Amino acid sequence: MDVMPILPETELEATAAQYLGRLLFVFGRLELNLGLALVNLHPASASEREAARVEELRFGDKLKELEAKVLASHAANARALARWRKWFLAADTLRELRNAFAHGRWGFQHYHQQIVHVSHVPGGGDRKEVRYTLEEFAAHVAAAEELAEEFSTLRDMHPVSRTA
């Protein structure tokens, strides 16, 4: 029985895997910081209970909860609200991107140097295919990293009050 040799990964695949790893790490870090922000909106005496509650929330639910707190906390500050709203919109876009990347199927079109993401197995329903060049994929990762930094900046510049 002939066994096909295991071929080494191409540079395109290896680099794409590094970017995907960075995306998942930055998303995980952002989700952790988002959860901590929600827990810290409650008295220290409730932190254990809140941590358990927040741990059960999906990322999108954490976003919605913090957004409600931000809106209440900064209702009179149009500049802070605008900046936070822009961040929430970008964070929700990142959530969708991460979900697609983490739950999709991946392939490579080497001739065109593209990363191919397919949302469903071919022939299995509403198949959606998106192709990225390495540069486009890297730009998504860079945007996610900037979003994580912006969260820290916003929390410092326009903190959310516990009473909100």
VODOTI-622133 format. One record per residue (C-alpha): x, y, z. Coordinates in Angstrom, 2 decimals. Layout:
      xx      yy      zz
       X       Y       Z
...
END
This chain:
      xx      yy      zz
    0.00    0.00    0.00
    1.44    3.33   -1.09
    1.15    6.16    1.39
    1.26    9.69    0.12
    4.11   11.62    1.68
    3.25   14.40    4.10
    4.14   17.58    2.29
    5.53   20.56    4.19
    3.21   23.54    4.56
    3.67   26.23    2.02
    4.73   29.66    3.10
    1.25   31.00    2.34
   -0.40   28.43    4.59
    2.10   28.89    7.41
    1.78   32.67    7.35
   -2.01   32.49    7.19
   -1.98   30.17   10.20
    0.13   32.67   12.13
   -2.32   35.46   11.33
   -5.29   33.30   12.31
   -3.56   32.48   15.58
   -2.94   36.17   16.25
   -6.58   36.93   15.50
   -7.79   34.29   17.93
   -5.37   35.46   20.63
   -6.35   39.11   20.33
  -10.02   38.17   20.30
   -9.55   36.04   23.42
   -7.70   38.87   25.17
  -10.41   41.34   24.21
  -13.14   39.00   25.44
  -11.30   38.58   28.75
  -10.96   42.35   29.18
  -14.59   42.88   28.24
  -15.65   40.34   30.86
  -13.44   41.94   33.50
  -14.92   45.34   32.69
  -18.41   43.97   33.28
  -17.44   42.28   36.54
  -15.75   45.46   37.77
  -18.98   47.39   37.36
  -20.27   45.61   40.45
  -19.17   45.83   44.09
  -16.23   43.63   45.09
  -18.55   41.62   47.32
  -20.42   40.44   44.20
  -17.36   39.82   42.03
  -17.37   36.02   42.34
  -21.05   35.78   41.43
  -20.66   38.29   38.59
  -17.57   36.54   37.25
  -19.52   33.27   37.06
  -22.46   35.02   35.37
  -20.30   36.89   32.86
  -18.33   33.73   32.05
  -21.55   32.19   30.73
  -22.24   35.09   28.34
  -21.30   34.95   24.69
  -19.14   37.77   23.35
  -22.11   39.45   21.66
  -24.11   39.40   24.89
  -21.17   40.94   26.75
  -21.05   43.68   24.14
  -24.77   44.39   24.50
  -24.55   44.52   28.28
  -21.59   46.89   28.29
  -23.18   49.04   25.58
  -26.27   49.54   27.74
  -24.02   50.59   30.64
  -22.05   52.95   28.40
  -25.22   54.57   27.03
  -26.52   55.17   30.53
  -23.18   56.36   31.85
  -22.43   58.81   29.03
  -25.91   59.93   27.99
  -24.90   63.57   28.35
  -21.51   63.26   26.62
  -22.01   63.15   22.85
  -18.28   62.86   22.13
  -17.83   59.87   24.44
  -20.99   58.22   23.08
  -19.85   58.66   19.48
  -16.48   57.12   20.19
  -17.96   54.22   22.15
  -20.61   53.59   19.48
  -17.94   53.44   16.81
  -16.05   50.94   18.97
  -19.14   48.76   19.56
  -19.86   48.66   15.83
  -16.28   47.59   15.08
  -16.35   45.05   17.94
  -19.50   43.48   16.55
  -17.87   43.28   13.12
  -14.87   41.59   14.74
  -17.24   39.15   16.46
  -18.72   38.17   13.11
  -15.30   37.87   11.52
  -13.95   35.75   14.36
  -17.00   33.48   14.25
  -16.55   32.99   10.53
  -12.83   32.38   10.85
  -13.08   30.07   13.85
  -15.99   28.01   12.55
  -15.32   27.97    8.83
  -13.46   25.68    6.53
  -10.18   26.83    5.07
   -8.41   26.25    1.84
   -5.80   27.91   -0.28
   -5.71   28.97   -3.89
   -1.97   28.93   -4.37
   -1.94   30.16   -7.95
   -3.65   33.41   -6.91
   -2.03   33.40   -3.45
   -5.41   33.54   -1.73
   -6.79   32.16    1.49
  -10.25   30.72    0.85
  -12.85   30.59    3.60
  -16.03   28.57    3.05
  -18.91   28.83    5.50
  -20.40   25.42    4.65
  -19.15   22.23    3.11
  -19.51   22.41   -0.69
  -22.89   21.07   -1.74
  -24.25   21.40    1.78
  -26.66   24.30    1.62
  -26.09   28.04    1.73
  -22.44   27.98    0.91
  -20.61   31.26    1.19
  -17.06   31.63   -0.01
  -14.75   34.54    0.75
  -11.23   34.90   -0.57
   -8.51   36.96    1.02
   -5.03   37.84   -0.05
   -2.46   37.53    2.70
   -2.36   41.33    2.91
   -6.16   41.53    3.36
   -6.07   38.86    6.04
   -3.23   40.68    7.82
   -5.26   43.91    7.69
   -8.14   42.19    9.53
   -5.73   41.07   12.23
   -4.23   44.55   12.54
   -7.72   46.05   12.84
   -8.56   43.58   15.62
   -5.38   44.52   17.47
   -6.23   48.22   17.14
   -9.75   47.52   18.41
   -8.36   45.83   21.52
   -6.11   48.85   22.16
   -9.01   51.24   21.62
  -11.01   49.41   24.28
   -8.31   50.12   26.85
   -8.11   53.73   25.74
  -11.87   54.20   25.95
  -12.05   52.68   29.41
   -9.42   55.17   30.56
  -10.79   58.25   28.76
  -14.51   57.56   29.17
  -14.95   55.08   32.02
  -18.30   53.48   32.68
  -19.75   54.25   36.09
  -20.88   51.48   38.41
  -24.28   53.11   38.84
  -24.99   53.11   35.11
END
